[in-house]
Amino acid sequence: MPFEIEIENLKEIRELFQAYPTIVNQEISKGLLQAGKMIVGTEKREVPIGVTNHLRQSIGMRLNANSVVIVPKKEYAIPVHEGTRPHYVPVHNKRAPLRIWAIKKGLNPYAVQKSIMRKGTKANPFVDRTVDMTNTKVRKIFVQVLEKIIKRI
């Protein structure tokens, strides 16, 4: 469920400013970093807070040459985001994550287990909300990047 920022016409922009590659690359990298940090912050506010807060803490970013990838590193991020069909979740073991979560929330783990077996879990599309909330801001950042490149050239 990675979230990538891709800049439209980036290849053409790089070619246009090929005479000044250092300036262009510096400004684009700064813009990607700024946008990535803003998106990570927004996604951390949008992700549901569990008992452990591990999902929120796992959200990070990887800066590439032409993009920044924002991704939660917990394997259960996709089921949280997309929801699940009815399925069995063990709660007999005292270390079972669902058991620990239910008890900390003041719920009966067996009742939660039964509910998931009947209904599954509801989707919480935190990535979609993040994209909707940050799309315009990311575009503004890259308009500013182009302005900075033009000023420096």
N, C-alpha and C positions, 0 to 999 in steps of 0.2 A: 504494500500500500504506500509506496513512496510518492511523495509530492514533489514534482520537479518544476522549477521555473525555467521556461524557455523563452527567449527573447525573439520576437518575430523579426525577420530580416537581419539577424545578427551577422550572418555570413557576409551579406552585402555591406553592412556597416563596417565590418572589419576590413573588407577589401577596399572600401572607399577611403578609409583612414590608414591604409597600409604604409603610407609614407611616414606615419607616426605611430608605429606599433606599440612602443613603450607606453606612451600617453594613453592610447586607446585601451590597452590591456589593463593598465592600472585603474582607470576609471570604471571599466566594466567589472573588474574584480571587486572594487569598493562597492559598486551598486549591488552586485550579487550578494556580497556579505551583509550589507545593510538590509536588503530585502529578506534574506534568509533569517537573520536575527529577528526581524519583525514578525515573520511568519511563524517561527518557532515559539516566540512569546505568545502569539495569538492562539496557536494550537494547544499550548500548555494551559491556557485559560479555558479552552473549549473542551478538552478531554475530560471525561467523567472522573471524579475523584473517588477512588476506591479506599478501602481501609488502609492499604499500604502506601498508596501514592506512587507505586512502581511504574505504572504506565506513563504517568506525567513525567516522571524523572527520566524515562527511557527515550523521550523525544529529543532527537539531535539532528544535526545537519552535516552534510558533506559538500564541500565546495569543489566543483570541477571547473574546467576551463570556460565552458559556456553555459553552465547551469549550477544550481544548488539543489541538492536533494534533501528533503526533510522527511524523516522516517522514525516512527516509534520502533524500538528494538525488542519489545516484548511480543512473544508469539501470539498472545491473545488480543492484540490490537485489532486484527481483522474481525474476529467474532464480536468484539465490542462495537466496532464501527458498523458492521453489516447485520448484526443480530445472528441468531442461530435457530435452526429447526429444533423441535423437541428431541431431546437426547438425555442419556443417563449421565449423571455426574456423581462420582462417589463422594460420600461424606462420612463413611464409617471410621476412617483413619483420623486420628486427632490432628494430623498435619495436613489434611486435605484442604486445599485453598478455599473451596466453597464453604466448608465447615467453619474455618477460621473467619472468613468474611461474614457469614451469617451471624455467628456468635457476636462478633464485634459490632454488628449492626443491630443486635438485640433480637434477631430472628431465629426461629427454629430451623436448623439446617435441613432437617428431613422435610419440612414443609416447603422450603425453597427448592430442594431436590425434586420433590413431587411436582411443583409448579413448572420447573424447567422440563421435566419429562412430559408434561401435558401441553405446554405452550411454547417452549423454547425461550429465547431471550429477545427482547426488543432491541432493534438497532439504535445506536446513538452515533449518527454520522458526523463526528467531530471534525473529520478532515474536510468534508463538503462544506461545513459551516466556515471553516478556516479559509478555504478558497474563496467563498463568497465574500467574506469580510475583508480579505487582503488584496483581491484582484486589482481594484482601482488604485490602491496605495502602491502596489508593485509597478503599475504602469507609470505613475507619477515619478517614482524613483528613477526609472529609466529615461524618462523625458529629461530629468535633471542630469543624468549621466551624459546624455547627448549634448546638453547645453555646456556642461563642464568640458567635454572633449573639444567642442568648437571654440570655447574661450581659450583653452590652452594651446590650440593650434594657431 
